[in-house]
Amino acid sequence: MSLVIIGEAATKVMDRYPEFTAQNPQIPWRSMRGMRNRIAHGYFDINLDVVWETVQVALPELLTVLPTEQN
């Protein structure tokens, strides 16, 4: 799974469905967009420890929240 793609998707949801993002503050929309921007444009400024923690901790947490929001 690509963190850049997740960030792009979060950005599109934020732009197109602001009411949905406002109703679901437990999903870290801005953080996902920010991670995408740092990876896509940060080049040598990327903190690999933060990326690793995101993959190991934040992403699994996100995956447990998203299925409940499909309804």
N, CA, C, O and CB atoms as a CASP TS submission, in Angstrom:
PFRMAT TS
TARGET T0000
AUTHOR 0000-0000-0000
METHOD Language model
MODEL 1
PARENT N/A
ATOM      1  N   MET     1       0.851  -1.172   0.000  1.00  0.00           N
ATOM      2  CA  MET     1       0.000   0.000   0.000  1.00  0.00           C
ATOM      3  C   MET     1       0.898   1.237   0.000  1.00  0.00           C
ATOM      4  O   MET     1       1.887   1.297   0.729  1.00  0.00           O
ATOM      5  CB  MET     1      -0.969  -0.003   1.227  1.00  0.00           C
ATOM      6  N   SER     2       0.559   2.172  -0.784  1.00  0.00           N
ATOM      7  CA  SER     2       1.386   3.365  -0.905  1.00  0.00           C
ATOM      8  C   SER     2       0.834   4.503  -0.043  1.00  0.00           C
ATOM      9  O   SER     2      -0.341   4.859  -0.141  1.00  0.00           O
ATOM     10  CB  SER     2       1.474   3.805  -2.372  1.00  0.00           C
ATOM     11  N   LEU     3       1.690   5.058   0.793  1.00  0.00           N
ATOM     12  CA  LEU     3       1.275   6.184   1.621  1.00  0.00           C
ATOM     13  C   LEU     3       0.947   7.409   0.774  1.00  0.00           C
ATOM     14  O   LEU     3       0.130   8.240   1.167  1.00  0.00           O
ATOM     15  CB  LEU     3       2.363   6.524   2.631  1.00  0.00           C
ATOM     16  N   VAL     4       1.578   7.516  -0.375  1.00  0.00           N
ATOM     17  CA  VAL     4       1.281   8.629  -1.279  1.00  0.00           C
ATOM     18  C   VAL     4      -0.141   8.495  -1.816  1.00  0.00           C
ATOM     19  O   VAL     4      -0.878   9.479  -1.873  1.00  0.00           O
ATOM     20  CB  VAL     4       2.299   8.678  -2.447  1.00  0.00           C
ATOM     21  N   ILE     5      -0.523   7.305  -2.204  1.00  0.00           N
ATOM     22  CA  ILE     5      -1.878   7.079  -2.730  1.00  0.00           C
ATOM     23  C   ILE     5      -2.917   7.314  -1.640  1.00  0.00           C
ATOM     24  O   ILE     5      -3.966   7.905  -1.900  1.00  0.00           O
ATOM     25  CB  ILE     5      -2.014   5.645  -3.295  1.00  0.00           C
ATOM     26  N   ILE     6      -2.634   6.859  -0.429  1.00  0.00           N
ATOM     27  CA  ILE     6      -3.553   7.101   0.684  1.00  0.00           C
ATOM     28  C   ILE     6      -3.710   8.605   0.909  1.00  0.00           C
ATOM     29  O   ILE     6      -4.822   9.088   1.124  1.00  0.00           O
ATOM     30  CB  ILE     6      -3.046   6.407   1.978  1.00  0.00           C
ATOM     31  N   GLY     7      -2.614   9.334   0.861  1.00  0.00           N
ATOM     32  CA  GLY     7      -2.674  10.787   1.025  1.00  0.00           C
ATOM     33  C   GLY     7      -3.444  11.472  -0.082  1.00  0.00           C
ATOM     34  O   GLY     7      -4.191  12.418   0.167  1.00  0.00           O
ATOM     35  N   GLU     8      -3.266  10.999  -1.304  1.00  0.00           N
ATOM     36  CA  GLU     8      -4.029  11.555  -2.436  1.00  0.00           C
ATOM     37  C   GLU     8      -5.519  11.305  -2.243  1.00  0.00           C
ATOM     38  O   GLU     8      -6.339  12.193  -2.473  1.00  0.00           O
ATOM     39  CB  GLU     8      -3.554  10.936  -3.778  1.00  0.00           C
ATOM     40  N   ALA     9      -5.863  10.096  -1.821  1.00  0.00           N
ATOM     41  CA  ALA     9      -7.271   9.768  -1.598  1.00  0.00           C
ATOM     42  C   ALA     9      -7.855  10.634  -0.483  1.00  0.00           C
ATOM     43  O   ALA     9      -8.976  11.129  -0.604  1.00  0.00           O
ATOM     44  CB  ALA     9      -7.429   8.273  -1.252  1.00  0.00           C
ATOM     45  N   ALA    10      -7.106  10.818   0.592  1.00  0.00           N
ATOM     46  CA  ALA    10      -7.577  11.664   1.690  1.00  0.00           C
ATOM     47  C   ALA    10      -7.805  13.093   1.212  1.00  0.00           C
ATOM     48  O   ALA    10      -8.788  13.728   1.592  1.00  0.00           O
ATOM     49  CB  ALA    10      -6.570  11.651   2.852  1.00  0.00           C
ATOM     50  N   THR    11      -6.909  13.590   0.390  1.00  0.00           N
ATOM     51  CA  THR    11      -7.050  14.945  -0.147  1.00  0.00           C
ATOM     52  C   THR    11      -8.308  15.068  -0.991  1.00  0.00           C
ATOM     53  O   THR    11      -9.043  16.049  -0.873  1.00  0.00           O
ATOM     54  CB  THR    11      -5.823  15.324  -0.978  1.00  0.00           C
ATOM     55  N   LYS    12      -8.560  14.085  -1.838  1.00  0.00           N
ATOM     56  CA  LYS    12      -9.755  14.126  -2.688  1.00  0.00           C
ATOM     57  C   LYS    12     -11.029  14.077  -1.847  1.00  0.00           C
ATOM     58  O   LYS    12     -11.985  14.797  -2.131  1.00  0.00           O
ATOM     59  CB  LYS    12      -9.742  12.959  -3.690  1.00  0.00           C
ATOM     60  N   VAL    13     -11.048  13.237  -0.817  1.00  0.00           N
ATOM     61  CA  VAL    13     -12.219  13.172   0.059  1.00  0.00           C
ATOM     62  C   VAL    13     -12.409  14.510   0.771  1.00  0.00           C
ATOM     63  O   VAL    13     -13.528  15.013   0.863  1.00  0.00           O
ATOM     64  CB  VAL    13     -12.073  12.022   1.091  1.00  0.00           C
ATOM     65  N   MET    14     -11.318  15.084   1.274  1.00  0.00           N
ATOM     66  CA  MET    14     -11.409  16.377   1.964  1.00  0.00           C
ATOM     67  C   MET    14     -11.936  17.472   1.040  1.00  0.00           C
ATOM     68  O   MET    14     -12.741  18.305   1.455  1.00  0.00           O
ATOM     69  CB  MET    14     -10.040  16.780   2.516  1.00  0.00           C
ATOM     70  N   ASP    15     -11.484  17.468  -0.202  1.00  0.00           N
ATOM     71  CA  ASP    15     -11.892  18.501  -1.155  1.00  0.00           C
ATOM     72  C   ASP    15     -13.323  18.311  -1.642  1.00  0.00           C
ATOM     73  O   ASP    15     -14.071  19.279  -1.777  1.00  0.00           O
ATOM     74  CB  ASP    15     -10.953  18.511  -2.340  1.00  0.00           C
ATOM     75  N   ARG    16     -13.698  17.077  -1.902  1.00  0.00           N
ATOM     76  CA  ARG    16     -15.006  16.810  -2.519  1.00  0.00           C
ATOM     77  C   ARG    16     -16.131  16.586  -1.515  1.00  0.00           C
ATOM     78  O   ARG    16     -17.296  16.837  -1.822  1.00  0.00           O
ATOM     79  CB  ARG    16     -14.903  15.608  -3.408  1.00  0.00           C
ATOM     80  N   TYR    17     -15.788  16.117  -0.321  1.00  0.00           N
ATOM     81  CA  TYR    17     -16.808  15.774   0.675  1.00  0.00           C
ATOM     82  C   TYR    17     -16.445  16.360   2.040  1.00  0.00           C
ATOM     83  O   TYR    17     -16.241  15.613   2.997  1.00  0.00           O
ATOM     84  CB  TYR    17     -16.970  14.241   0.778  1.00  0.00           C
ATOM     85  N   PRO    18     -16.363  17.681   2.139  1.00  0.00           N
ATOM     86  CA  PRO    18     -15.948  18.284   3.415  1.00  0.00           C
ATOM     87  C   PRO    18     -16.881  17.938   4.572  1.00  0.00           C
ATOM     88  O   PRO    18     -16.439  17.850   5.717  1.00  0.00           O
ATOM     89  CB  PRO    18     -15.873  19.787   3.270  1.00  0.00           C
ATOM     90  N   GLU    19     -18.154  17.741   4.284  1.00  0.00           N
ATOM     91  CA  GLU    19     -19.087  17.377   5.354  1.00  0.00           C
ATOM     92  C   GLU    19     -18.764  15.987   5.901  1.00  0.00           C
ATOM     93  O   GLU    19     -18.904  15.745   7.100  1.00  0.00           O
ATOM     94  CB  GLU    19     -20.542  17.423   4.840  1.00  0.00           C
ATOM     95  N   PHE    20     -18.333  15.078   5.033  1.00  0.00           N
ATOM     96  CA  PHE    20     -17.963  13.733   5.477  1.00  0.00           C
ATOM     97  C   PHE    20     -16.728  13.783   6.364  1.00  0.00           C
ATOM     98  O   PHE    20     -16.678  13.120   7.400  1.00  0.00           O
ATOM     99  CB  PHE    20     -17.713  12.813   4.271  1.00  0.00           C
ATOM    100  N   THR    21     -15.737  14.563   5.965  1.00  0.00           N
ATOM    101  CA  THR    21     -14.527  14.650   6.782  1.00  0.00           C
ATOM    102  C   THR    21     -14.827  15.325   8.122  1.00  0.00           C
ATOM    103  O   THR    21     -14.255  14.949   9.146  1.00  0.00           O
ATOM    104  CB  THR    21     -13.423  15.423   6.031  1.00  0.00           C
ATOM    105  N   ALA    22     -15.712  16.311   8.121  1.00  0.00           N
ATOM    106  CA  ALA    22     -16.084  16.970   9.377  1.00  0.00           C
ATOM    107  C   ALA    22     -16.828  16.016  10.303  1.00  0.00           C
ATOM    108  O   ALA    22     -16.689  16.099  11.523  1.00  0.00           O
ATOM    109  CB  ALA    22     -16.946  18.204   9.097  1.00  0.00           C
ATOM    110  N   GLN    23     -17.613  15.116   9.730  1.00  0.00           N
ATOM    111  CA  GLN    23     -18.369  14.147  10.521  1.00  0.00           C
ATOM    112  C   GLN    23     -17.508  12.981  10.999  1.00  0.00           C
ATOM    113  O   GLN    23     -17.956  12.178  11.817  1.00  0.00           O
ATOM    114  CB  GLN    23     -19.532  13.620   9.712  1.00  0.00           C
ATOM    115  N   ASN    24     -16.295  12.882  10.505  1.00  0.00           N
ATOM    116  CA  ASN    24     -15.409  11.773  10.863  1.00  0.00           C
ATOM    117  C   ASN    24     -14.042  12.289  11.314  1.00  0.00           C
ATOM    118  O   ASN    24     -13.026  12.012  10.677  1.00  0.00           O
ATOM    119  CB  ASN    24     -15.246  10.812   9.671  1.00  0.00           C
ATOM    120  N   PRO    25     -14.024  13.039  12.415  1.00  0.00           N
ATOM    121  CA  PRO    25     -12.758  13.615  12.878  1.00  0.00           C
ATOM    122  C   PRO    25     -11.780  12.580  13.425  1.00  0.00           C
ATOM    123  O   PRO    25     -10.602  12.887  13.609  1.00  0.00           O
ATOM    124  CB  PRO    25     -13.031  14.642  13.937  1.00  0.00           C
ATOM    125  N   GLN    26     -12.242  11.369  13.686  1.00  0.00           N
ATOM    126  CA  GLN    26     -11.354  10.320  14.188  1.00  0.00           C
ATOM    127  C   GLN    26     -10.390   9.824  13.109  1.00  0.00           C
ATOM    128  O   GLN    26      -9.412   9.142  13.414  1.00  0.00           O
ATOM    129  CB  GLN    26     -12.175   9.152  14.724  1.00  0.00           C
ATOM    130  N   ILE    27     -10.663  10.161  11.866  1.00  0.00           N
ATOM    131  CA  ILE    27      -9.769   9.804  10.765  1.00  0.00           C
ATOM    132  C   ILE    27      -8.809  10.974  10.554  1.00  0.00           C
ATOM    133  O   ILE    27      -9.254  12.109  10.383  1.00  0.00           O
ATOM    134  CB  ILE    27     -10.575   9.476   9.443  1.00  0.00           C
ATOM    135  N   PRO    28      -7.512  10.719  10.564  1.00  0.00           N
ATOM    136  CA  PRO    28      -6.528  11.809  10.483  1.00  0.00           C
ATOM    137  C   PRO    28      -6.328  12.334   9.057  1.00  0.00           C
ATOM    138  O   PRO    28      -5.268  12.146   8.460  1.00  0.00           O
ATOM    139  CB  PRO    28      -5.197  11.336  11.035  1.00  0.00           C
ATOM    140  N   TRP    29      -7.345  12.984   8.529  1.00  0.00           N
ATOM    141  CA  TRP    29      -7.329  13.455   7.144  1.00  0.00           C
ATOM    142  C   TRP    29      -6.122  14.330   6.846  1.00  0.00           C
ATOM    143  O   TRP    29      -5.394  14.073   5.888  1.00  0.00           O
ATOM    144  CB  TRP    29      -8.598  14.221   6.840  1.00  0.00           C
ATOM    145  N   ARG    30      -5.903  15.349   7.646  1.00  0.00           N
ATOM    146  CA  ARG    30      -4.809  16.293   7.397  1.00  0.00           C
ATOM    147  C   ARG    30      -3.441  15.627   7.553  1.00  0.00           C
ATOM    148  O   ARG    30      -2.501  15.945   6.825  1.00  0.00           O
ATOM    149  CB  ARG    30      -4.916  17.487   8.347  1.00  0.00           C
ATOM    150  N   SER    31      -3.342  14.717   8.492  1.00  0.00           N
ATOM    151  CA  SER    31      -2.070  14.004   8.669  1.00  0.00           C
ATOM    152  C   SER    31      -1.757  13.133   7.460  1.00  0.00           C
ATOM    153  O   SER    31      -0.605  13.035   7.038  1.00  0.00           O
ATOM    154  CB  SER    31      -2.108  13.142   9.939  1.00  0.00           C
ATOM    155  N   MET    32      -2.789  12.499   6.904  1.00  0.00           N
ATOM    156  CA  MET    32      -2.570  11.662   5.717  1.00  0.00           C
ATOM    157  C   MET    32      -2.128  12.523   4.541  1.00  0.00           C
ATOM    158  O   MET    32      -1.221  12.153   3.795  1.00  0.00           O
ATOM    159  CB  MET    32      -3.855  10.876   5.353  1.00  0.00           C
ATOM    160  N   ARG    33      -2.774  13.670   4.382  1.00  0.00           N
ATOM    161  CA  ARG    33      -2.380  14.583   3.313  1.00  0.00           C
ATOM    162  C   ARG    33      -0.959  15.104   3.548  1.00  0.00           C
ATOM    163  O   ARG    33      -0.163  15.195   2.614  1.00  0.00           O
ATOM    164  CB  ARG    33      -3.374  15.758   3.213  1.00  0.00           C
ATOM    165  N   GLY    34      -0.654  15.440   4.785  1.00  0.00           N
ATOM    166  CA  GLY    34       0.674  15.941   5.108  1.00  0.00           C
ATOM    167  C   GLY    34       1.765  14.913   4.857  1.00  0.00           C
ATOM    168  O   GLY    34       2.838  15.252   4.358  1.00  0.00           O
ATOM    169  N   MET    35       1.496  13.656   5.203  1.00  0.00           N
ATOM    170  CA  MET    35       2.470  12.592   4.960  1.00  0.00           C
ATOM    171  C   MET    35       2.711  12.452   3.464  1.00  0.00           C
ATOM    172  O   MET    35       3.852  12.293   3.031  1.00  0.00           O
ATOM    173  CB  MET    35       1.985  11.248   5.562  1.00  0.00           C
ATOM    174  N   ARG    36       1.661  12.508   2.686  1.00  0.00           N
ATOM    175  CA  ARG    36       1.793  12.412   1.232  1.00  0.00           C
ATOM    176  C   ARG    36       2.679  13.532   0.705  1.00  0.00           C
ATOM    177  O   ARG    36       3.573  13.301  -0.110  1.00  0.00           O
ATOM    178  CB  ARG    36       0.411  12.461   0.555  1.00  0.00           C
ATOM    179  N   ASN    37       2.421  14.745   1.177  1.00  0.00           N
ATOM    180  CA  ASN    37       3.202  15.887   0.706  1.00  0.00           C
ATOM    181  C   ASN    37       4.672  15.766   1.087  1.00  0.00           C
ATOM    182  O   ASN    37       5.555  16.081   0.289  1.00  0.00           O
ATOM    183  CB  ASN    37       2.631  17.179   1.265  1.00  0.00           C
ATOM    184  N   ARG    38       4.930  15.313   2.298  1.00  0.00           N
ATOM    185  CA  ARG    38       6.326  15.157   2.722  1.00  0.00           C
ATOM    186  C   ARG    38       7.036  14.092   1.906  1.00  0.00           C
ATOM    187  O   ARG    38       8.189  14.274   1.515  1.00  0.00           O
ATOM    188  CB  ARG    38       6.398  14.806   4.206  1.00  0.00           C
ATOM    189  N   ILE    39       6.355  12.977   1.646  1.00  0.00           N
ATOM    190  CA  ILE    39       6.987  11.907   0.862  1.00  0.00           C
ATOM    191  C   ILE    39       7.174  12.352  -0.585  1.00  0.00           C
ATOM    192  O   ILE    39       8.235  12.138  -1.172  1.00  0.00           O
ATOM    193  CB  ILE    39       6.140  10.612   0.920  1.00  0.00           C
ATOM    194  N   ALA    40       6.144  12.970  -1.159  1.00  0.00           N
ATOM    195  CA  ALA    40       6.200  13.342  -2.572  1.00  0.00           C
ATOM    196  C   ALA    40       7.161  14.491  -2.848  1.00  0.00           C
ATOM    197  O   ALA    40       7.764  14.549  -3.919  1.00  0.00           O
ATOM    198  CB  ALA    40       4.825  13.714  -3.055  1.00  0.00           C
ATOM    199  N   HIS    41       7.310  15.404  -1.894  1.00  0.00           N
ATOM    200  CA  HIS    41       8.097  16.604  -2.155  1.00  0.00           C
ATOM    201  C   HIS    41       9.289  16.794  -1.223  1.00  0.00           C
ATOM    202  O   HIS    41      10.118  17.675  -1.449  1.00  0.00           O
ATOM    203  CB  HIS    41       7.218  17.792  -2.060  1.00  0.00           C
ATOM    204  N   GLY    42       9.381  15.977  -0.182  1.00  0.00           N
ATOM    205  CA  GLY    42      10.427  16.176   0.809  1.00  0.00           C
ATOM    206  C   GLY    42      11.782  15.637   0.424  1.00  0.00           C
ATOM    207  O   GLY    42      12.809  16.126   0.894  1.00  0.00           O
ATOM    208  N   TYR    43      11.792  14.620  -0.438  1.00  0.00           N
ATOM    209  CA  TYR    43      13.032  14.019  -0.901  1.00  0.00           C
ATOM    210  C   TYR    43      13.942  13.658   0.262  1.00  0.00           C
ATOM    211  O   TYR    43      13.712  12.640   0.915  1.00  0.00           O
ATOM    212  CB  TYR    43      13.751  14.958  -1.851  1.00  0.00           C
ATOM    213  N   PHE    44      14.961  14.451   0.543  1.00  0.00           N
ATOM    214  CA  PHE    44      15.945  14.096   1.560  1.00  0.00           C
ATOM    215  C   PHE    44      15.527  14.502   2.969  1.00  0.00           C
ATOM    216  O   PHE    44      16.225  14.192   3.935  1.00  0.00           O
ATOM    217  CB  PHE    44      17.262  14.731   1.230  1.00  0.00           C
ATOM    218  N   ASP    45      14.414  15.181   3.094  1.00  0.00           N
ATOM    219  CA  ASP    45      13.947  15.621   4.408  1.00  0.00           C
ATOM    220  C   ASP    45      12.971  14.649   5.048  1.00  0.00           C
ATOM    221  O   ASP    45      12.385  14.964   6.084  1.00  0.00           O
ATOM    222  CB  ASP    45      13.300  16.970   4.294  1.00  0.00           C
ATOM    223  N   ILE    46      12.784  13.495   4.467  1.00  0.00           N
ATOM    224  CA  ILE    46      11.834  12.520   4.982  1.00  0.00           C
ATOM    225  C   ILE    46      12.428  11.860   6.221  1.00  0.00           C
ATOM    226  O   ILE    46      13.550  11.355   6.192  1.00  0.00           O
ATOM    227  CB  ILE    46      11.479  11.459   3.903  1.00  0.00           C
ATOM    228  N   ASN    47      11.665  11.870   7.305  1.00  0.00           N
ATOM    229  CA  ASN    47      12.080  11.215   8.536  1.00  0.00           C
ATOM    230  C   ASN    47      11.622   9.759   8.460  1.00  0.00           C
ATOM    231  O   ASN    47      10.437   9.466   8.620  1.00  0.00           O
ATOM    232  CB  ASN    47      11.490  11.940   9.803  1.00  0.00           C
ATOM    233  N   LEU    48      12.549   8.867   8.218  1.00  0.00           N
ATOM    234  CA  LEU    48      12.203   7.459   8.029  1.00  0.00           C
ATOM    235  C   LEU    48      11.629   6.830   9.288  1.00  0.00           C
ATOM    236  O   LEU    48      10.853   5.878   9.197  1.00  0.00           O
ATOM    237  CB  LEU    48      13.419   6.683   7.585  1.00  0.00           C
ATOM    238  N   ASP    49      11.990   7.337  10.456  1.00  0.00           N
ATOM    239  CA  ASP    49      11.399   6.827  11.696  1.00  0.00           C
ATOM    240  C   ASP    49       9.902   7.127  11.744  1.00  0.00           C
ATOM    241  O   ASP    49       9.112   6.299  12.196  1.00  0.00           O
ATOM    242  CB  ASP    49      12.105   7.439  12.922  1.00  0.00           C
ATOM    243  N   VAL    50       9.519   8.310  11.279  1.00  0.00           N
ATOM    244  CA  VAL    50       8.102   8.678  11.245  1.00  0.00           C
ATOM    245  C   VAL    50       7.361   7.817  10.232  1.00  0.00           C
ATOM    246  O   VAL    50       6.249   7.362  10.503  1.00  0.00           O
ATOM    247  CB  VAL    50       7.932  10.176  10.903  1.00  0.00           C
ATOM    248  N   VAL    51       7.959   7.590   9.079  1.00  0.00           N
ATOM    249  CA  VAL    51       7.332   6.733   8.067  1.00  0.00           C
ATOM    250  C   VAL    51       7.157   5.325   8.624  1.00  0.00           C
ATOM    251  O   VAL    51       6.099   4.718   8.461  1.00  0.00           O
ATOM    252  CB  VAL    51       8.179   6.701   6.765  1.00  0.00           C
ATOM    253  N   TRP    52       8.189   4.808   9.279  1.00  0.00           N
ATOM    254  CA  TRP    52       8.115   3.453   9.832  1.00  0.00           C
ATOM    255  C   TRP    52       7.024   3.357  10.897  1.00  0.00           C
ATOM    256  O   TRP    52       6.258   2.394  10.912  1.00  0.00           O
ATOM    257  CB  TRP    52       9.472   3.041  10.427  1.00  0.00           C
ATOM    258  N   GLU    53       6.950   4.342  11.783  1.00  0.00           N
ATOM    259  CA  GLU    53       5.908   4.333  12.811  1.00  0.00           C
ATOM    260  C   GLU    53       4.522   4.428  12.176  1.00  0.00           C
ATOM    261  O   GLU    53       3.576   3.792  12.641  1.00  0.00           O
ATOM    262  CB  GLU    53       6.120   5.491  13.802  1.00  0.00           C
ATOM    263  N   THR    54       4.407   5.213  11.129  1.00  0.00           N
ATOM    264  CA  THR    54       3.133   5.318  10.423  1.00  0.00           C
ATOM    265  C   THR    54       2.707   3.967   9.876  1.00  0.00           C
ATOM    266  O   THR    54       1.552   3.567  10.024  1.00  0.00           O
ATOM    267  CB  THR    54       3.229   6.339   9.290  1.00  0.00           C
ATOM    268  N   VAL    55       3.631   3.271   9.248  1.00  0.00           N
ATOM    269  CA  VAL    55       3.327   1.966   8.652  1.00  0.00           C
ATOM    270  C   VAL    55       3.020   0.932   9.735  1.00  0.00           C
ATOM    271  O   VAL    55       2.122   0.107   9.565  1.00  0.00           O
ATOM    272  CB  VAL    55       4.502   1.486   7.779  1.00  0.00           C
ATOM    273  N   GLN    56       3.750   0.972  10.831  1.00  0.00           N
ATOM    274  CA  GLN    56       3.601  -0.036  11.872  1.00  0.00           C
ATOM    275  C   GLN    56       2.452   0.236  12.841  1.00  0.00           C
ATOM    276  O   GLN    56       1.860  -0.704  13.372  1.00  0.00           O
ATOM    277  CB  GLN    56       4.873  -0.142  12.637  1.00  0.00           C
ATOM    278  N   VAL    57       2.129   1.509  13.079  1.00  0.00           N
ATOM    279  CA  VAL    57       1.142   1.852  14.102  1.00  0.00           C
ATOM    280  C   VAL    57      -0.085   2.552  13.514  1.00  0.00           C
ATOM    281  O   VAL    57      -1.208   2.067  13.657  1.00  0.00           O
ATOM    282  CB  VAL    57       1.780   2.740  15.158  1.00  0.00           C
ATOM    283  N   ALA    58       0.129   3.681  12.859  1.00  0.00           N
ATOM    284  CA  ALA    58      -0.997   4.504  12.408  1.00  0.00           C
ATOM    285  C   ALA    58      -1.818   3.841  11.310  1.00  0.00           C
ATOM    286  O   ALA    58      -3.046   3.919  11.320  1.00  0.00           O
ATOM    287  CB  ALA    58      -0.493   5.836  11.917  1.00  0.00           C
ATOM    288  N   LEU    59      -1.155   3.197  10.374  1.00  0.00           N
ATOM    289  CA  LEU    59      -1.887   2.554   9.278  1.00  0.00           C
ATOM    290  C   LEU    59      -2.772   1.411   9.771  1.00  0.00           C
ATOM    291  O   LEU    59      -3.933   1.343   9.368  1.00  0.00           O
ATOM    292  CB  LEU    59      -0.909   2.032   8.232  1.00  0.00           C
ATOM    293  N   PRO    60      -2.277   0.509  10.626  1.00  0.00           N
ATOM    294  CA  PRO    60      -3.175  -0.523  11.159  1.00  0.00           C
ATOM    295  C   PRO    60      -4.351   0.062  11.941  1.00  0.00           C
ATOM    296  O   PRO    60      -5.464  -0.459  11.864  1.00  0.00           O
ATOM    297  CB  PRO    60      -2.396  -1.469  12.053  1.00  0.00           C
ATOM    298  N   GLU    61      -4.115   1.141  12.691  1.00  0.00           N
ATOM    299  CA  GLU    61      -5.213   1.795  13.404  1.00  0.00           C
ATOM    300  C   GLU    61      -6.236   2.355  12.423  1.00  0.00           C
ATOM    301  O   GLU    61      -7.442   2.222  12.635  1.00  0.00           O
ATOM    302  CB  GLU    61      -4.678   2.918  14.308  1.00  0.00           C
ATOM    303  N   LEU    62      -5.762   2.974  11.362  1.00  0.00           N
ATOM    304  CA  LEU    62      -6.654   3.519  10.338  1.00  0.00           C
ATOM    305  C   LEU    62      -7.491   2.413   9.709  1.00  0.00           C
ATOM    306  O   LEU    62      -8.686   2.591   9.472  1.00  0.00           O
ATOM    307  CB  LEU    62      -5.847   4.255   9.256  1.00  0.00           C
ATOM    308  N   LEU    63      -6.874   1.289   9.442  1.00  0.00           N
ATOM    309  CA  LEU    63      -7.590   0.175   8.816  1.00  0.00           C
ATOM    310  C   LEU    63      -8.678  -0.395   9.720  1.00  0.00           C
ATOM    311  O   LEU    63      -9.641  -0.978   9.222  1.00  0.00           O
ATOM    312  CB  LEU    63      -6.613  -0.924   8.440  1.00  0.00           C
ATOM    313  N   THR    64      -8.549  -0.240  11.031  1.00  0.00           N
ATOM    314  CA  THR    64      -9.619  -0.706  11.922  1.00  0.00           C
ATOM    315  C   THR    64     -10.777   0.277  11.968  1.00  0.00           C
ATOM    316  O   THR    64     -11.909  -0.123  12.240  1.00  0.00           O
ATOM    317  CB  THR    64      -9.077  -0.929  13.333  1.00  0.00           C
ATOM    318  N   VAL    65     -10.520   1.556  11.706  1.00  0.00           N
ATOM    319  CA  VAL    65     -11.567   2.584  11.749  1.00  0.00           C
ATOM    320  C   VAL    65     -12.347   2.640  10.447  1.00  0.00           C
ATOM    321  O   VAL    65     -13.567   2.801  10.474  1.00  0.00           O
ATOM    322  CB  VAL    65     -10.958   3.950  12.044  1.00  0.00           C
ATOM    323  N   LEU    66     -11.684   2.514   9.318  1.00  0.00           N
ATOM    324  CA  LEU    66     -12.337   2.708   8.020  1.00  0.00           C
ATOM    325  C   LEU    66     -13.525   1.790   7.751  1.00  0.00           C
ATOM    326  O   LEU    66     -14.542   2.275   7.255  1.00  0.00           O
ATOM    327  CB  LEU    66     -11.340   2.519   6.944  1.00  0.00           C
ATOM    328  N   PRO    67     -13.457   0.493   8.049  1.00  0.00           N
ATOM    329  CA  PRO    67     -14.630  -0.343   7.751  1.00  0.00           C
ATOM    330  C   PRO    67     -15.891   0.119   8.469  1.00  0.00           C
ATOM    331  O   PRO    67     -16.989  -0.065   7.944  1.00  0.00           O
ATOM    332  CB  PRO    67     -14.346  -1.777   8.123  1.00  0.00           C
ATOM    333  N   THR    68     -15.770   0.709   9.645  1.00  0.00           N
ATOM    334  CA  THR    68     -16.952   1.175  10.364  1.00  0.00           C
ATOM    335  C   THR    68     -17.558   2.409   9.717  1.00  0.00           C
ATOM    336  O   THR    68     -18.717   2.731   9.976  1.00  0.00           O
ATOM    337  CB  THR    68     -16.602   1.473  11.809  1.00  0.00           C
ATOM    338  N   GLU    69     -16.802   3.102   8.883  1.00  0.00           N
ATOM    339  CA  GLU    69     -17.276   4.326   8.245  1.00  0.00           C
ATOM    340  C   GLU    69     -17.904   4.076   6.875  1.00  0.00           C
ATOM    341  O   GLU    69     -18.365   5.019   6.233  1.00  0.00           O
ATOM    342  CB  GLU    69     -16.135   5.303   8.107  1.00  0.00           C
ATOM    343  N   GLN    70     -17.930   2.843   6.422  1.00  0.00           N
ATOM    344  CA  GLN    70     -18.482   2.549   5.099  1.00  0.00           C
ATOM    345  C   GLN    70     -19.993   2.653   5.066  1.00  0.00           C
ATOM    346  O   GLN    70     -20.575   2.873   4.004  1.00  0.00           O
ATOM    347  CB  GLN    70     -18.063   1.171   4.658  1.00  0.00           C
ATOM    348  N   ASN    71     -20.628   2.502   6.194  1.00  0.00           N
ATOM    349  CA  ASN    71     -22.094   2.521   6.222  1.00  0.00           C
ATOM    350  C   ASN    71     -22.556   3.899   6.249  1.00  0.00           C
ATOM    351  O   ASN    71     -23.762   4.145   6.274  1.00  0.00           O
ATOM    352  CB  ASN    71     -22.654   1.772   7.394  1.00  0.00           C
TER
END
